[in-house]
Amino acid sequence: MERIKRQRNNSVNNYDNNKKQKIQVETNCLLKEFVACFEILSNELIYEIFDLLDFHDVYQAFYSLNARFHNLVVNSTVPIEVNLSSISKSTFQRYNKDVILPNKYRIHSLHLSNPCLYDDISSPIHILSQFLRLETLSLNNIESKHLEDLLPRLVSLPCLSSLSITSINIIRDRTPIYYQIIRLPALKYCSLSFKRSFCVNSSLLTIDKYSPIEHLIIKHSISINQLYSLLSHVPQLRRLYVSDISGSSTKYMKTFVLAYLTHISLNLNSMDFNEFEEMTIDIFNQAKVLHISISHSYDRMFSNADKWEQLILSHMPNLLIFDIQYRNIIYTNNHNGNQEISNTPFDNFTSSFWNKRQWFFTQQYFRKQDRNHAILYSTDPYRSE
């Protein structure tokens, strides 16, 4: 009985092995047919296909395929975009030796997010000043010590137009980083995200230098004074996003003009309406698009439609899109909190001023963690665009 059972198992195993071999043979045949068909294509057409693919995929698929494709990869003039975000150390070492180091002049874009590569002595991060055609650089999960060492070397890159930085540790004084960024000669787009800290002691910029930045994204907390100091060095700015602006006890003396700033997106934190009004008069008077989110502010003026109407008519005459979200906590001494909430409407956001511009709003009230919350927000902010 056991012998019959073993014979059956052997038969099944032989069948499975034969089936796998057949599939492997068929796969190899299909691969050869594909390569043969691909071989027919002209070099120019193959380069167009390369241009549509991630270059690391091109390297893996064609670099060792045969002599012709190897030469096509090596001798290509197609700009290389290097993405080292998810790559093993062994794969990186091969890719670095075969592609990155011999083709520094072809690399237009470099993305890093693996913290280990910042410490690796063979990493391209240590020779970035040799990447003279680099246009886009993304540094994610970088420590401040590496950032402070790297930024001064970027000033020698004549084509660097896009820079994105995300730090993984707290940077107490951000002014030296802002200073190095302002010095970059060709920068048009800059996105900065520094780890949140409640003890940042950044001083104000005091350099006589101006940046060509047109699109600035700040994804960390910054005071009004620090923001003014930074904006005074970007006269060509067209788009601004700041994730967390807080008020300041002292006022920055504004001596600059942002004549091209038309698209603004802000999250205000612990700021009153008068501070925002002053900021609008100073730097937002050319605004065409305003996205604004207000939280943790106890100033009810943000919910006053007449105040907004006066501000827009007087200081934002070109505004086409007004997108607001205002969240407030309503404190009450009476136990019937829901009743008091329902009797606390936002004022006059349905007047002819708002209807004429087709800016419409709604409001919600709810109770969370024993607190009464009220929210005013735009319902169709892009209607007038």
N, C-alpha and C positions, 0 to 999 in steps of 0.2 A: 504493500500500500504506500509506504513511504517512498519507494523507488518510483512509483507512478506519479506521485505528487511532485517529486524532484524533477522528473522528466517534463511535466506540465509547466513548472516554473521556468525551466531552462528554455522551453519553447516560447513562453511569453517574453522572456528576456531577449532571446534571439530576435523575436519579431520586433520588439521595441528598438533594439540596436540597429536592425536593418532599416526600420522606419526613420530613425534619426540620421543614419548615413545617407539615406535617400534625400531627406530634407536638406542636409548639408550640401550634397552634390547639386541639388536643384538651386539652392541659394547661391552657391559659387557660380553656377552657370548664368543665373540672372545677373549677378554682380559683373561677370565678364561681359555679358551682353550690354549692361548699362555703361560700363567703362568704354566698350567698343563704340556705342552710340555717342557717348560724350566726347570721345576722341575725334569724331567727325567735325565737331564744332570748331570754329575759328578761334584763335587766341583772343581776338577782340570780344567775341561773344562770351567766352568763358570769363574774361575779366569783368564783363557786365554782370554776370551771375555772381562772381566773387563779391562784387560791390553791394549786392543785396543780402549777403550773409554776414553773420558775425565772423570776424577773421579767425578767431580761435577754432570755430567749426570748420572753416576752410583749411586751416592747418591740420586739424585732426583727420579730415577726410582725404586730402590730396597731397600733403607734404611727402608722404612715403609711398604713394600709390604706384608711381612709375617715374622714370626720368623726366618725361615731358611735363607732367603736372608738378613735379618737384621744382623744375626750373621756372614754371609759370608762377608758382608761389613765391619763390626766391627773387625773381626778377620783375615782379609786378610793380607797377607804379601806383596801384590803387592805395589811397590813404588807409591807414590801419587804425582801427578803434580797438584799444586794449581794455578788456574788462576782467579785472582780477578779483572780482567780488566773491566768487565761489569756485575756488580752484585749489586742488591739493598741492602740497609742497613739491612732490615729485613731478607733477604735471607742470607746475610753474617753472621749475628748474629747466625742463626740456624746452618749454615755450620761450623762456627768457633767453636761452642759449641759441635756439634756432631762429627765433623771429624778432624779439624785442631788441636785443643788443645789436644785431647786424642791421637793423632797420630803423634806427632812432630818427633818421631824417624823414621817414614815412609816417610816423605816428602822429595823428591829429587829435586823438582823444584817449584819455587814460582815466580809468575808474578803479579805485582801491577801497576796500572795506575790511580786509582781513588784517587785524592788528599785528599779526606776526610778520607781515611783509614790511612793516615800518622798521622793524628791528633787523630784518634779514639784510646782511651786507651786500648780497647780490641783487637786491631789489632795485628796480629802475628809479625809485624815489630818491636814491642817493646820487643820481646823475641826471636829474631832471633839467639842469641847465644846458644839457647837450641836445635836448629835444626841441630844436629850433622851430619846428613847424607845429608844435603842440598848440591846439586851439581850445580844447576843453579838458579841464582837470577836476576830478571829483575825489575828495579825500573824506571818506567816512570812517567813523570809529578811530579817529586819530587822537593821540595824547598831545597835550599842550607842548611838551618838551620837543616832540618831533615837529610840531607846527612852527614853533619859534625858530627852529633850526632851518626849516625848509623855506619859509616865506621869503626871506631876503634873497634867496637864489632864483626865485621866480621872476625877478625884475629883469633878468637877461633874456626872457622869452618874448620875442617881438610879436608873436601871433596869439598869445594867450588871451582869449576874449571871454571865456566862461570859467568861473571858479565856484565850486561848491564845497563847503567844509562843515563837517559834523564832528564835534569833539566828544570824547567819552569821559573826560574828567573836568573838574571845575577850573575855570580860568578866572583868577581873582582880578587881574588887571587886563582888560581887553584892548586898551589903547595901543600898545605896541603892535597888536595884530591889525587893528584898523589902519595904523600908520603904514605897515608894509603893504597892505592891500591898496591903499591910496596911491602908492608908488608904481603899481603895475601899469605899464604904458598903453596897453591895448584892451584892457578889461571893459566889457560891456555888460556882462551879467554876473552878479555875485549873490550867492546864497550862503548865509551863515547861521549855524545852529549850535550854540554853546550850551553846555549843561547848566541847568537852572541852579542858581545860588542866591541866598539872601544876604550875602556878605561880599558883594562885588564892589571894589573900590577903584573903578576906572576913572582916570583923570580925563580932561578934555584935550582934544587934539590941538596942537599949537604950531603946526607946520604950514609953510607957505607953498602948498602943493595941491593940485587939482586932478581928479580922476575922471576918465571918460565914461564911467559907469552910467548905464541908462536904465537898468533894471536891478533893483536892490531888494533882497529878501532877508529879513532879520527874524529868525525863529527862536529868539530868546528875550528875556526881559531887558528893557533899556529905559532909562529915565528920559524925560523930555530934554534936559540939558545935554545929555550924552548924544541923543538923536540929533539935536540941532548942530552940535559940534561936528558930527559925522556928515550930515547933509550939507554943511557949508563947504565941503570939499568935493561935491558931486554936482556941478552946475548943469550937466547934461541929463540929469535924471528924468525919466519919463514914467516909470512904474515903481511904486513903493508898496511893500508889504511888511508890516511889523506885527508880531504875534502877541506882544505884551508891552504896552507903554504905561509907565507909571508917572505920577505927578512929581514935581520937584519943589523944594522949599525956596530955591533961588531961581531967578529968571535969567535965561541966557540972552545976551544982547544980540539980536538977529541983525546981521550985516550982509546977508546974501540973498540972492534971488534964484528961484527955481522956475524958470519961465516955461519949461517943457513938461513939468510934472502934471499929468492928466489922469492917471489911474492910481487910485489909493485904496489900500485895504488895511484896516487897523483893528486891533483888539485893545481896548482901553481898560486899564486896571487901576483902581484907586485914583481916578482922576475926576476932577469936577468939570462942569460944563464951561465955566469961564476959562479954564486952562485950554480946553479943546478949542474954544472960540478964538483965543489968541493964536493958537497954532494954525488954525484955518486962515486967519487974516495974514499971518506971516508967510506961510508956505503952501497952502492948498488953494489959492485963489484962482488957479487955472484948471481946477479939477473938472473932469467930464464924467468920471466914474468914481463913486465913493461907496465902499463896503465898510461898514463899521459895526463892531460888536462891543457892547459895554456890559461889564459885569463888575461886581464888588464895588460899585459906586453908590453912595448914599445920596447923591445929588439928584433930586427929582426933576431938575431942569431938563435932563435928557429925555424926559417923557412929555415935555411941553412943546406942542406943535407950533405955537406962535414964535417961540425962540428959534426953532429950526427954520421956520419960514423966513424970519428976519435975517438969519445968518446966511441962508442960501441966496436970497435976493440981493443982499449987500456985498457978499464976498465970494460966492460961487455961482456967478451968472451963467456959466457954460455947462452946468451940471446936467447930465442926461440920465444918469442912473443913480438912484439913491437907495441903497440896500442896508437896512438897519436891523440889528437884533439887540434889544435892550432888556436885560434881566435885572430884576430888583427884588430885594427881600422886604416885605411889608411887615413891620412890627406892630403888634396890637396888644392892648392890655385886656381886651375883652375875650371871653371864652368862646364867643361865636365868631371865630376867625373867618370862616367862609362867608358869612354875611358881610363883614367889613371888606373883604377882598372884592366881592361882587359890586360894592359901591365905590370902588377906586378905579375909575376908568382913565385911560390915557386921553389927554385933552386934544380935541379939534383936529385929529388927523383925517377928517373927512370933509374938510372945507374945500372951497373951489380951487385954492392954490394946489392942493394935492390931486384933486380930480382932473384938473386941466393937464397936468403932467402925467396922468395915468399912473401915479404912485399910490398903491393901495396897501393897507396894513391890516393885521388882525392881532388880537390879544388873547392870551391864555392866563388862567389863574389856577394854581394848584398848591397843595400842601405837601411838604417834604421835610422829614426830620423835625417835626414840630414847628416848622416855619412856613409862613405864607409867601409864595413866590408869584410874581407877575412878570409876564414876558410880552413885549411888543416886537413884532417882526414884519418885514416886507413879504408880500404874497406873490408878487410878480415883478421883481425889480428890473428885468430886462425888456419890459414892454416898450420902453421909449428909445431903446438903442437903435 
